[in-house]
């Protein structure tokens, strides 16, 4: 089971992660797209162009998003595409079959066929050459699209870049040491087989200044004007523009994969090591409103932004007897025990917290409960 975490801008709800377990995630301009463990899709955030109206099915194996459109590859090698289509970015070329990899640029889409050739469709808006794959169009293992430039990784570990080059973003380094690529609006990143990251292109926001030590990386992600790197120990570092907190990685997590939206970060993690919190559990929200069933927690989690006291929604309340944390001063012997699934207790965290008889206590009436935990 992998939990999905999101951080950064929440201007359109793009980091309001729905409860569940996920196997893959990606981000667009203001939306997030994910594959659930059962192979179905989920999406949330901005829906101006229908980019979160996911197709049905449980056979999806890869996803990509950028700008205001979304892509998903099925296990049979076909591609589903939806969202903005003003530039034709969701008009998958026929035959829609035989795809082994997909990627998305700002106003265009990319795919690699089983024979190693590549296809790009859409419109550059404007076209700065990012749609024209350099010859020979063969032996590709990975593509990525930026704002107006593109990159391809060859099977021999070499790089080819094309498209707009106003910031040097399409002048890729030589050599065959590369294993992964990621593009932002005007910058490029590549992961080497020795675990270092190389960056080129725009640097005004620090997006190609990799934090030291530049070593031990196993995955990279980029979009907008920032970058993310996943280390072999499961830690993640971020750099570049941080005006929306997109490089403020949640602490206490062991990540297995990372992705980026334009102004938000995304990651899958297998565990939450330490959360310390206390507060009040309210039925109907912090201000009691008769006749509704919304649940909220008001509390503080040290070390994980945002700091301070904050209200967050809780999805459901059910009885359990599985957890026995420390006693608190307001213990009431007949208080109910509950398991609460926390939605977005800190942006993106989905966590089941079990509170038993010795932590739940009444505050005034049956509809308000207090809780305190030592180490979940």
C-alpha atoms as one frame of an Amber mdcrd trajectory, in Angstrom:
protein
   0.000   0.000   0.000   1.355   3.416  -0.973   0.013   6.658   0.406  -0.028
   9.703  -1.844   1.343  12.977  -0.520   1.040  16.402  -2.122   2.438  19.799
  -1.197   2.676  23.295  -2.654  -0.113  25.351  -4.173  -3.691  24.298  -3.556
  -5.242  27.032  -5.693  -7.621  24.584  -7.387  -7.651  21.701  -4.901  -4.762
  19.948  -6.663  -3.236  18.773  -3.379  -6.519  17.647  -1.800  -5.698  13.957
  -2.159  -8.713  11.606  -2.079  -8.459   8.730   0.365  -6.985   5.549  -1.065
  -3.852   3.712  -2.100  -2.078   4.582  -5.332   0.575   3.104  -7.614   1.448
   6.161  -9.754   0.892   9.926  -9.802   1.585  12.923 -12.025   0.668  16.594
 -12.109  -0.414  19.225 -14.623  -0.739  22.980 -14.427  -3.331  22.944 -11.642
  -4.488  19.319 -11.468  -3.309  15.904 -10.286  -3.780  12.508 -11.915  -3.144
   9.133 -10.256  -3.481   5.402 -10.823  -5.109   3.478  -7.980  -3.890   0.077
  -6.857  -6.695  -1.588  -8.836  -5.574   0.044 -12.095  -8.332   2.648 -12.214
  -7.736   6.390 -12.446  -8.462   9.275 -10.106  -7.948  12.989 -10.704  -8.620
  16.197  -8.828  -7.978  19.924  -9.042  -8.739  22.328 -11.868 -11.296  21.012
 -14.353 -11.595  23.967 -16.713 -11.047  21.749 -19.754 -12.328  18.461 -18.324
  -8.788  17.359 -17.480  -9.916  15.503 -14.338 -12.830  13.672 -16.013 -11.017
  10.354 -16.047 -12.071   7.465 -18.302 -13.396   4.264 -16.767 -11.409   1.053
 -16.601  -8.914  -0.837 -14.438  -6.252  -1.514 -17.052  -4.157   1.658 -16.824
  -0.400   1.246 -16.384   1.103   4.700 -17.044  -0.019   8.323 -16.836   1.230
  11.747 -17.919  -0.067  15.286 -17.562   1.048  18.810 -18.335  -0.727  22.070
 -18.874  -4.452  21.349 -18.948  -4.575  17.857 -20.444  -4.086  14.287 -19.243
  -2.894  11.016 -20.768  -3.123   7.399 -19.636  -1.668   4.280 -21.279  -3.588
   1.043 -21.070  -2.043  -2.400 -20.712  -2.946  -3.130 -24.349  -0.689  -0.292
 -25.552  -3.449   2.207 -26.398  -3.645   5.748 -25.033  -6.624   7.548 -23.504
  -6.405  11.353 -23.652  -8.695  14.070 -22.303  -8.754  17.707 -21.274  -7.788
  20.779 -23.296  -7.749  20.084 -27.031  -7.451  23.529 -28.587  -4.014  22.515
 -29.829  -4.995  18.923 -30.675  -3.016  17.467 -27.771  -5.595  14.757 -27.046
  -6.016  13.634 -30.673  -3.941  10.461 -30.423  -2.622   9.537 -33.894  -3.890
   6.326 -35.471  -3.259   3.519 -35.073  -3.703   4.048 -31.336  -1.790   0.929
 -30.387   1.678  -0.355 -29.615   2.678   2.429 -27.230   5.201   1.543 -24.509
   5.714   5.014 -22.983   3.950   8.388 -22.843   4.800  11.961 -21.843   3.178
  15.384 -21.999   4.371  18.879 -22.808   2.556  22.089 -22.118   0.401  22.001
 -25.267   1.361  18.675 -26.825   1.667  14.961 -26.155   4.372  12.366 -26.782
   4.502   8.605 -27.170   7.058   5.898 -27.883   6.085   2.827 -29.902   7.217
  -0.732 -29.229   9.779  -0.511 -32.026  11.471   2.491 -30.402  10.118   5.243
 -32.670   8.488   8.357 -31.268   5.334  10.317 -32.081   4.361  13.845 -31.017
   0.944  15.432 -31.520  -0.632  18.759 -30.635   0.572  22.282 -31.300   3.470
  24.145 -29.766   1.418  27.274 -29.024   3.664  28.500 -30.536   5.664  25.867
 -32.374   9.325  26.377 -31.530  10.443  23.068 -32.946   9.414  21.044 -29.894
   7.117  18.873 -32.028   9.777  17.836 -34.564  11.648  14.716 -33.428  15.270
  14.773 -34.618  16.447  12.027 -36.932  17.022   9.173 -36.498  13.633   8.627
 -34.906  14.547   5.323 -33.288  15.944   3.677 -30.154  14.041   5.922 -27.728
  13.409   4.693 -24.187  11.921   7.833 -22.634  10.529  11.262 -23.561   9.578
  14.337 -21.597   8.002  17.630 -22.605   8.575  21.031 -21.062   6.873  24.328
 -21.750   8.209  24.657 -25.293  11.093  22.172 -25.519  11.434  18.400 -25.572
  13.973  15.771 -24.611  14.508  12.139 -25.439  16.601   9.467 -23.744  18.117
   6.874 -26.091  18.581   3.201 -25.274  22.350   3.750 -25.128  21.944   6.338
 -22.346  22.527   9.416 -24.495  20.318  12.518 -24.658  18.750  14.461 -27.517
  17.008  17.802 -26.953  15.020  19.965 -29.336  12.663  22.955 -29.338  12.919
  26.418 -27.853  16.406  27.283 -26.629  16.085  30.826 -25.327  17.622  29.815
 -21.978  19.906  27.039 -23.236  17.360  24.417 -22.187  17.785  22.421 -25.407
  21.572  22.120 -25.243  21.819  18.739 -23.538  25.131  17.326 -22.272  26.927
  14.673 -24.298  27.726  11.141 -23.176  25.787   7.955 -22.514  25.619   8.049
 -18.714  21.951   9.042 -18.363  19.041   6.983 -17.012  16.147   9.470 -16.579
  15.052  12.927 -17.760  12.660  15.633 -16.522  11.766  19.054 -17.916  10.378
  22.256 -16.458   9.167  25.291 -18.356  12.648  26.480 -19.322  15.034  24.072
 -17.614  16.133  20.473 -18.034  17.301  17.777 -15.627  18.927  14.416 -16.233
  19.803  11.639 -13.781  23.098   9.828 -14.355  23.919   6.182 -13.757  26.146
   7.243 -10.868  23.255   8.868  -8.957  24.057  12.514  -9.704  21.755  15.066
 -11.339  22.783  17.411 -14.141  20.783  20.516 -14.957  20.836  23.126 -17.718
  18.692  25.964 -19.011  17.097  28.737 -16.998  18.633  29.222 -13.553  17.060
  32.494 -12.337  14.961  30.671  -9.719  17.698  28.185  -8.802  16.036  25.359
 -10.723  19.315  23.888 -11.987  21.235  24.356  -8.721  21.119  20.841  -7.276
  21.468  20.778  -3.460  24.674  19.232  -2.124  25.603  16.501  -1.793  24.638
  15.820  -5.393  24.755  12.056  -4.990  22.590   9.043  -4.171  19.657  10.056
  -6.385  17.450   7.376  -7.935  14.657   9.482  -9.508  13.961  13.050 -10.616
  10.926  15.215 -11.378  10.426  18.720 -12.724   7.764  21.071 -13.953   7.265
  24.806 -13.783  10.405  26.354 -12.316  11.507  23.774  -9.757  12.934  20.285
  -9.435  12.710  17.302  -7.100  15.124  14.468  -6.457  14.499  11.132  -4.721
  17.436   9.637  -2.799  18.157   5.943  -2.345  17.187   6.206   1.341  13.674
   7.400   0.447  14.270  11.052   1.263  13.353  13.809  -1.202  15.020  17.168
  -1.801  13.617  20.101  -3.730  15.124  23.209  -5.284  14.147  26.164  -7.428
  11.114  28.408  -7.178   9.288  27.975  -3.876   6.673  30.718  -3.884   3.922
  28.162  -3.260   5.829  25.776  -0.996   6.448  23.363  -3.867   9.919  22.485
  -2.580   8.834  22.117   1.068   8.870  18.330   1.274   6.813  16.747   4.108
   9.123  15.281   6.739   9.079  11.891   8.415   8.298   9.968   5.208  10.015
   7.292   3.155   9.178   7.975  -0.489   9.200   5.429  -3.303   8.480   7.791
  -6.218   8.088  11.503  -6.985   6.414  13.724  -9.568   5.760  17.429 -10.064
   2.955  19.670 -11.193   3.520  23.250 -12.277   3.441  24.607  -8.717   2.951
  21.505  -6.556   4.941  18.430  -5.638   3.786  14.822  -5.430   5.144  11.612
  -3.966   4.220   8.071  -3.000   5.356   6.882   0.414   4.964   3.597   2.231
   4.990   4.798   5.809   4.548   7.671   8.195   7.254   7.376  10.822   6.229
   9.921  13.453   3.261  12.192  13.906   2.642  13.847  17.249  -0.606  15.684
  17.643  -3.388  16.647  19.989  -6.607  18.528  19.629 -10.373  18.334  19.532
 -12.505  16.135  17.314 -15.655  18.002  16.323 -18.785  16.581  14.762 -20.239
  19.123  12.312 -17.033  21.124  12.219 -15.457  23.551  14.695 -18.722  25.502
  14.814 -21.475  23.051  15.679 -24.235  23.035  13.063 -27.222  20.838  13.758
 -28.142  18.108  11.293 -24.824  17.609   9.477 -22.228  14.862   9.792 -18.962
  16.552   8.862 -16.026  15.694  11.114 -13.007  17.890  11.686  -9.873  17.805
  13.761  -8.252  20.913  15.144  -4.667  20.412  16.166  -1.004  20.869  15.411
   1.598  18.525  13.939   5.107  19.770  14.827   7.676  19.786  12.058   5.234
  19.417   9.180   3.974  22.647   7.574   1.656  24.392   7.920   2.460  24.978
  11.574  -0.051  26.270  14.070  -3.650  25.288  14.686  -5.669  24.292  11.666
  -8.984  22.570  10.872  -8.973  19.547   8.583 -11.800  17.318   7.447 -12.156
  13.729   8.651 -13.998  11.306   6.397 -15.591   8.831   8.756 -15.861   7.659
  12.370 -16.119   3.966  13.294 -15.566   1.860  16.388 -12.390  -0.128  16.973
 -10.300  -1.566  19.836  -6.888  -1.903  18.226  -4.766   0.864  19.680  -3.736
   1.673  23.217  -1.811   4.970  23.498  -0.956   6.768  26.705  -3.551   7.975
  29.181  -4.574  11.607  29.223  -5.895  13.708  32.044  -9.457  13.942  30.736
  -9.984  10.175  30.449 -13.618   9.057  30.664 -14.035   5.319  31.122 -17.150
   4.929  28.975 -15.939   7.047  26.062 -16.208   5.449  22.640 -13.159   4.273
  20.751 -12.833   5.323  17.136 -10.825   4.867  13.995 -10.624   8.063  11.989
  -9.445   8.306   8.423  -7.874  11.734   8.071  -8.253  13.531   4.760  -5.389
  15.922   4.116  -4.480  16.405   7.765  -1.376  18.040   6.383  -1.698  18.734
   2.692  -1.782  15.375   0.989  -1.508  12.993   3.929  -4.045  10.176   4.092
  -3.674   8.322   7.380  -5.830   6.019   9.453  -5.488   6.906  13.133  -6.965
   4.547  15.721  -7.904   6.066  19.065  -9.114   3.737  21.833 -10.979   4.244
  25.100  -8.161   5.888  27.012  -7.682   8.790  24.594 -11.201   9.719  23.530
 -13.119  11.873  25.962 -16.310  13.873  25.893 -16.282  17.655  25.766 -19.655
  18.903  26.893 -21.883  16.555  24.911 -21.934  13.406  22.807 -21.144  15.257
  19.605 -17.718  16.572  20.602 -14.724  14.395  21.464 -11.199  15.261  22.489
  -8.148  13.211  21.524  -4.444  13.155  22.162  -1.718  10.915  20.821   1.912
  10.412  21.696   3.449   8.734  18.677   1.470   7.377  15.712
